[in-house]
Amino acid sequence: MFLESHAQTDVGQKRDHNEDHFVRSDELGLYIVCDGMGGHAAGEVASALAAKTIADLVQKELGKAQHETPLDAASAAHLADVMRRAGEGANTAVYELGKTDTRTRGSGTTCTALCIRGGRGVLTHVGDSRLYLLRSGELHQLSFDHSFVAEAIRRGVDPAEAEANFPSNLLTRAIGPLERIQVDTLEFEVIPRDVFLLCSDGLHGYFPDAAELAQLLAAEPAGVPQQLVQLANDRGGADNITCVVVRTRDTAHDAAGRMSRVHEDLSALSAMELFSELTYPELLEVAGALRSEERKKGEVILGEGDVSRSLYVIASGTVEVRRGGTLLTTLGAGSHFGEMALLTNRPRSATIRTTEPCRLLALDQEQLYPLFQQSPVIGVKFLWKLSQVQSLRLDEATLWTRPGPDTEVRPPRLESTQELFPPPFSRRT
C-alpha cells in the first residue's frame, strides 16, 4: 500500500503562538496531531514531547513500515499494543516533565495518532483532536471527543443544551495532567482510496457540515491542508489550526478484491439486527474481531447436536437450515446464526449446510469477551439487541389466544425489534 500525506499548521487569527504539533512520516506510516494547553510555552512543549515520544517508540519497536506485506493477526495485535503503550508513554513523559520543570507543571495536550502498516490501521487517541475517515464518499469520525460537551451528548443531553452549559474546550481527558490516563485505541482494516484527516479542534470546529468536509477531502490531497486551514482562518481562526491528510493507494493485483471484501463484511454486519445500533467505528472494531471462512457448496457448517462457541454472519452466499431432516428456512447474505452459542453451552438445534459457495464471518466466544472488556458500550448494545430478539422468539413460540374451543390463533408476528422500545443509545431518527 502506498501512502501519500500532506500537512499544515497555522497560529490562527487570535493567538500569538502555536501550541499545536504534528508528525507526518510516510516512512513509519505514522501521523500525529497534538494540541497543547497550559499557556505560554508549556502547551507547545507538551504537544511536541507527546508526539516525539510516540514517534520514538514506533521507530524503536516497529522500524520502517513494510506496506507491501499484509500484517497477520499476531503482527496486527503487536501494532495495536505498541500504539497503546506509545499513548501511555506520552502521558508519562509529559507528566514527569511537569514534576521537574515548574514552567510546564499542569500542562497537557490532546493527542490523535494513526499508524498504518500492511493494510492495517491503529488509532491512539486522547482529547478532542480528531481522526476522520472518508471512504466511498462517506465521512466517518473514528475518534470520540473527550470533552464535557461530547460526554453529555453521548448520555442523551440535547446538543444545544450541552453546548450552552459547557465550554467547548473543557476536556474530560488529556495527555499529561494526571499520572495515568486511559487511551482510546481502534484497530481496523485500511483499504485503497481511504482518506484520513487528523486535525485539532481549531480546524474541525469550523466544519460542522460533514458533507462539506467530505467534498473538500475528496480533492487531490496536496492542496487540501492549505485549503482547510485557509477556510478555518476565514471563518474566525480563534485557535491554532493543524491538519494532516493521508490518502492510501494500492497497486497490488488483488486491491479491488480486498476493497470489495471489506465493504462486504461491513455491509453484512450493519444489516444484522444484533449490530444495528453500532456506530461506524464500533462496526470497524467488531469487524477486527471476526475471522473469515470460505465454504464450498454442500458443506455442513454446523450439525444438529454439535457444541460450538461461535456466531456466524453470512457475508456472501446462502445456507439452508434443517431440523430432523426438515427444511426450516434458507438464509442469505447479511443473515446470522448461532448467536446463543456465545452465551450457552447447549447443543446446536439445527443443521446448517451451504447451498452455494459461501464466505462466513465467525465471531468466537474467546474473541467476544475481550471485545466487550475493551468496549463495554459495544457489549451493552449487543446484549440489548440479543435480549430483544430472544424476546420476540419467545413470544412467537409461547403466546397465543383461544377465540373458540377448536381454533388457535397466534398473535401477529413481530418482524424485527423495530416494533419494540428503542434503546437509550439508539441511532434511529
Secondary structure as UniProt FT lines:
FT   STRAND          2..10
FT   TURN            12..14
FT   STRAND          20..25
FT   TURN            26..29
FT   STRAND          30..37
FT   TURN            40..41
FT   HELIX           42..62
FT   TURN            67..68
FT   HELIX           73..100
FT   HELIX           102..104
FT   TURN            105..106
FT   STRAND          108..109
FT   STRAND          111..117
FT   TURN            118..119
FT   STRAND          120..126
FT   STRAND          130..135
FT   TURN            136..137
FT   STRAND          138..141
FT   HELIX           148..154
FT   TURN            155..156
FT   HELIX           159..165
FT   TURN            168..169
FT   STRAND          184..189
FT   TURN            192..193
FT   STRAND          195..199
FT   HELIX           201..204
FT   TURN            205..206
FT   HELIX           210..217
FT   HELIX           221..223
FT   HELIX           224..234
FT   TURN            235..236
FT   STRAND          241..249
FT   TURN            253..254
FT   HELIX           255..271
FT   HELIX           273..275
FT   TURN            276..277
FT   HELIX           280..288
FT   STRAND          291..295
FT   TURN            297..298
FT   STRAND          300..302
FT   TURN            304..305
FT   STRAND          310..316
FT   STRAND          319..323
FT   TURN            324..325
FT   STRAND          326..331
FT   TURN            333..334
FT   STRAND          336..337
FT   HELIX           339..342
FT   STRAND          351..354
FT   STRAND          358..364
FT   HELIX           365..374
FT   HELIX           376..398
FT   STRAND          401..404
FT   TURN            405..406
FT   STRAND          407..409
FT   HELIX           417..419
FT   TURN            424..425
//
